[in-house]
């Protein structure tokens, strides 16, 4: 599969079948906390390298297998709203299935009419809002030079009042970046103007793009969640990973390519497939020159190197 993957476990969406309409790390931000690493294809221009027909054909193949899926998520390995044919893609997905369509986005491109109208067609839209002013936007999200924080917020507010589906905001809280009392006060003021259904408060659980970035404590996340009226994603459990690839090694690689996995997730995944030689599997993974093994929070996380 080139464009469709999963279902991937999501603490917010359940069993999410992912669609990646753009190539890896094509984004207009280079967030300090990104679990996929640094952005190496920084752009704010539309991309159309993959055809809607090819994506839909893959999706049909997966749907024909009658796998339990809670939602089809257009998310990609970069910023999916950079995909020029997003609206057409959503239309064609809805023609072949009644499974809800979600879009996970960094929320920066509602200023583009094409993106705005495409996202209105989705059932669930999950924009990130990690910054409370233009300075924190530059510090945390490290945006493409053309992006203007005030215009992004204005467009998000407008979209939130026109969108008829579910709008779920997500704020990634990083220690000493946006977790101060003053930052939370500013977030609270900002949220007053946005019409949303849920607010998820998150903190990095996988190795971030910038090694010095740290997650905020569970206690602090709980306090922030109460202050903002949000849901601490820390308390939500991850469902199991899934792959329809028979070979265990290739199955793990297919998941890691889209979603880094830590040592415990890999072990649990292998046990569900009744694979016993787990030590050998880890040895093979560590010897893979395309993978990066990062020790974060006391355990190893496996992800593909930037550019792979």
HURACOR-V979817 format. One record per residue. RES is the residue in one letter. PHI is phi as a letter, one per 40 degrees, with the letter a starting at -180 (NA if undefined). OMEGA is omega in degrees with one decimal (none if undefined). D_FIRST is the distance of its C-alpha to the first C-alpha in whole Angstrom. Layout:
# HURACOR-V979817
RES | PHI | OMEGA | D_FIRST
RES | PHI | OMEGA | D_FIRST
This chain:
# HURACOR-V979817
X | NA | -179.1 | 0
X | b | -172.9 | 4
X | b | -176.0 | 6
X | b | -179.2 | 6
X | a | 177.9 | 7
X | h | 8.9 | 10
X | c | 177.2 | 13
X | b | 178.3 | 14
X | c | 178.4 | 18
X | b | 179.6 | 20
X | c | 178.6 | 24
X | b | -168.1 | 24
X | b | -177.4 | 22
X | g | 179.1 | 21
X | c | -173.0 | 18
X | b | 174.0 | 16
X | c | -173.7 | 12
X | c | 171.7 | 11
X | b | 179.2 | 10
X | b | -175.7 | 11
X | c | -180.0 | 12
X | b | -178.6 | 14
X | c | -173.1 | 13
X | d | 175.7 | 14
X | f | 168.9 | 18
X | c | -171.4 | 19
X | a | 175.8 | 22
X | b | 173.1 | 25
X | b | 171.4 | 26
X | b | -172.1 | 26
X | c | -177.0 | 27
X | c | -174.9 | 29
X | c | -171.3 | 27
X | d | -177.2 | 24
X | c | 179.7 | 22
X | c | 179.7 | 19
X | g | -177.0 | 22
X | c | 176.2 | 24
X | c | 178.8 | 23
X | b | 175.1 | 23
X | b | -177.1 | 22
X | c | 178.8 | 25
X | a | 171.1 | 25
X | b | 178.9 | 26
X | c | 176.0 | 26
X | c | 174.9 | 23
X | b | -177.7 | 20
X | a | -175.0 | 18
X | c | -179.7 | 16
X | b | -178.7 | 13
X | c | 176.4 | 14
X | c | -179.0 | 14
X | d | -178.9 | 14
X | c | 179.6 | 10
X | c | -178.5 | 9
X | c | 178.2 | 12
X | c | 176.7 | 10
X | c | -179.8 | 7
X | c | 178.5 | 9
X | d | 179.5 | 12
X | c | -179.8 | 10
X | c | -178.6 | 9
X | c | 179.8 | 13
X | c | -178.3 | 14
X | c | 177.6 | 14
X | f | 176.2 | 17
X | c | 177.7 | 15
X | c | -178.3 | 18
X | b | 178.5 | 17
X | c | -176.4 | 20
X | a | 172.4 | 18
X | c | -172.1 | 15
X | b | 173.8 | 16
X | c | -172.5 | 15
X | b | 177.3 | 15
X | g | 179.0 | 13
X | b | 177.4 | 14
X | a | 178.9 | 18
X | b | -173.1 | 20
X | c | 179.9 | 18
X | c | 171.3 | 21
X | c | -178.6 | 21
X | c | -172.4 | 19
X | c | -174.8 | 21
X | b | -176.1 | 20
X | d | -179.2 | 19
X | c | 178.6 | 22
X | c | 178.7 | 20
X | c | 179.4 | 17
X | c | 178.8 | 19
X | d | -175.8 | 21
X | c | 174.9 | 18
X | c | -177.5 | 17
X | c | 177.1 | 20
X | c | -173.8 | 21
X | b | -179.4 | 19
X | a | 175.7 | 19
X | c | 177.1 | 22
X | c | -178.6 | 20
X | d | 178.9 | 21
X | b | 178.1 | 19
X | b | 174.6 | 20
X | b | 173.6 | 20
X | c | -172.4 | 20
X | b | 175.2 | 22
X | c | 172.1 | 25
X | g | -174.9 | 27
X | c | -168.6 | 28
X | b | 171.8 | 28
X | c | 175.5 | 29
X | c | 179.2 | 32
X | c | -176.5 | 30
X | d | -179.3 | 31
X | c | 178.6 | 27
X | c | -178.5 | 26
X | d | -177.7 | 29
X | c | 178.6 | 28
X | c | -177.2 | 25
X | c | 176.5 | 25
X | c | -177.8 | 28
X | c | -176.2 | 25
X | c | 176.3 | 23
X | c | 179.0 | 25
X | b | 173.9 | 24
X | b | -177.0 | 25
X | b | 178.5 | 25
X | c | 173.7 | 26
X | c | 172.8 | 27
X | a | -174.0 | 31
X | c | -173.9 | 32
X | b | -179.8 | 35
X | b | 173.5 | 38
X | a | -173.7 | 40
X | c | 179.5 | 39
X | c | 178.2 | 40
X | c | 176.2 | 38
X | c | 179.5 | 35
X | c | -176.5 | 35
X | c | -175.2 | 36
X | c | -171.8 | 33
X | c | 177.0 | 30
X | f | -170.4 | 31
X | c | 168.7 | 31
X | d | -171.7 | 30
X | c | -177.2 | 34
X | c | -175.0 | 34
X | c | -179.1 | 33
X | b | -173.7 | 36
X | d | -176.2 | 36
X | c | 179.0 | 39
X | c | 178.8 | 37
X | c | -179.7 | 34
X | c | 179.4 | 36
X | d | -179.9 | 38
X | c | 178.2 | 35
X | c | 178.2 | 33
X | c | 179.3 | 36
X | c | 179.9 | 37
X | c | -176.2 | 33
X | c | -178.5 | 34
X | c | 179.1 | 37
X | b | -175.3 | 35
X | c | -177.4 | 32
X | c | 179.0 | 32
X | c | 179.5 | 29
X | c | 176.8 | 29
X | b | -179.0 | 29
X | b | 177.9 | 28
X | c | 173.1 | 30
X | b | 177.2 | 29
X | b | 177.8 | 31
X | c | -178.1 | 30
X | c | 178.7 | 33
X | b | -177.5 | 34
X | d | 177.4 | 37
X | g | 175.4 | 40
X | b | -175.0 | 38
X | a | -177.4 | 38
X | b | -179.7 | 39
X | c | 176.7 | 43
X | d | -179.4 | 45
X | c | 179.3 | 46
X | c | -178.8 | 42
X | c | 176.1 | 42
X | c | 179.1 | 45
X | c | 176.4 | 43
X | d | -177.7 | 40
X | c | 177.7 | 42
X | c | -179.3 | 44
X | c | -175.7 | 40
X | c | -179.1 | 39
X | d | -175.7 | 42
X | c | -176.8 | 41
X | b | 177.8 | 37
X | c | -175.7 | 37
X | b | -177.8 | 34
X | c | 178.9 | 33
X | a | 174.1 | 32
X | b | 178.2 | 32
X | c | 177.7 | 30
X | b | -173.5 | 32
X | b | 173.4 | 30
X | a | -174.0 | 30
X | d | 175.9 | 28
X | b | 177.2 | 27
X | b | -177.0 | 25
X | d | -178.7 | 26
X | c | 179.2 | 27
X | c | 177.8 | 26
X | b | -171.6 | 30
X | d | -175.5 | 31
X | c | -179.6 | 35
X | c | -178.7 | 33
X | b | 174.7 | 34
X | c | 175.8 | 33
X | c | -177.0 | 36
X | c | 178.2 | 38
X | d | -179.4 | 37
X | c | 179.8 | 41
X | c | 177.6 | 40
X | c | 177.5 | 37
X | c | 179.9 | 39
X | c | 180.0 | 42
X | c | 179.9 | 40
X | d | 179.2 | 38
X | c | -179.9 | 41
X | c | -175.7 | 43
X | c | -177.9 | 40
X | g | -177.0 | 39
X | b | 179.9 | 36
X | b | 177.1 | 34
X | c | -175.3 | 33
X | c | 177.3 | 30
X | d | -174.1 | 31
X | c | -179.0 | 32
X | c | -177.8 | 29
X | c | 174.9 | 27
X | c | 171.4 | 24
X | c | -176.4 | 22
X | c | 172.3 | 20
X | c | -178.3 | 17
X | a | 170.6 | 14
X | a | 177.5 | 11
X | c | 176.7 | 11
X | c | -174.7 | 10
X | c | -179.1 | 14
X | c | -174.1 | 15
X | c | -179.9 | 16
X | c | 179.7 | 16
X | c | 177.7 | 12
X | c | 179.1 | 12
X | c | 179.2 | 14
X | c | -179.1 | 12
X | c | 178.5 | 9
X | c | -177.7 | 11
X | c | -179.4 | 14
X | d | -179.0 | 12
X | b | -170.0 | 12
X | a | 179.6 | 15
X | d | 179.7 | 18
X | b | 175.1 | 19
X | c | -173.4 | 23
X | c | -179.1 | 24
X | c | 177.9 | 25
X | c | 178.1 | 22
X | c | 179.3 | 21
X | c | -179.6 | 24
X | c | 178.8 | 23
X | c | -178.8 | 20
X | c | 179.7 | 21
X | c | 177.9 | 24
X | c | 179.6 | 22
X | b | 177.8 | 21
X | f | 175.9 | 24
X | c | -171.0 | 23
X | b | -175.4 | 27
X | c | -173.6 | 27
X | c | -179.8 | 25
X | c | 178.7 | 28
X | c | 178.7 | 26
X | c | 178.7 | 23
X | c | 177.6 | 24
X | c | 178.7 | 26
X | c | 179.9 | 23
X | c | -180.0 | 21
X | c | 179.8 | 24
X | c | 179.3 | 24
X | c | -174.3 | 21
X | c | -179.9 | 22
X | c | -177.4 | 19
X | c | 174.5 | 20
X | b | 178.1 | 22
X | b | -175.4 | 24
X | b | 175.9 | 26
X | c | -176.4 | 29
X | a | -178.5 | 30
X | g | 174.4 | 32
X | g | 177.2 | 33
X | b | -174.7 | 30
X | c | 174.7 | 27
X | b | -178.0 | 23
X | b | 176.3 | 21
X | a | 177.4 | 18
X | c | 177.8 | 17
X | c | 177.7 | 20
X | d | -180.0 | 20
X | g | 178.9 | 19
X | c | none | 16
